[in-house]
Amino acid sequence: TITYPKIPTDYESTRHFIRGVFDGDGCVFLAKDNRTNKQLLQSNICSGSKNFILGMQEVLKQFNIHSSIGTMKQKYKDRYKIWYTLNFSYSTSKKLYRILH
């Protein structure tokens, strides 16, 4: 299992690392808001490692970016694969975007 790596803790190093993770394992999509029936932009980061997702969640909290963790399970051939997602709401996705760019 991959854990969140030790990287320099300065702002620039951290945001470049987060950008790299998002470039490789991030996703932006439209999701229906059941209350308003409108499409809202959301985003997530996926990983096969729960420890990595937990580490990323903690680092993002330092930037006041809060998220929820989801679990996905999919059958592949004769077994199941499990991966974890770090989910960001519309408003949090905008905060994440500001750090990435």
Secondary structure, DSSP 8 states (H G I E B T S, - for coil): ---------SHHHHHHHHHHHHHHHEEEEEEE-TTT--EEEEEEEEES-HHHHHHHHHHHHTTT---EEEEEEEEETTEEEEEEEEEE-HHHHHHHHHHH-
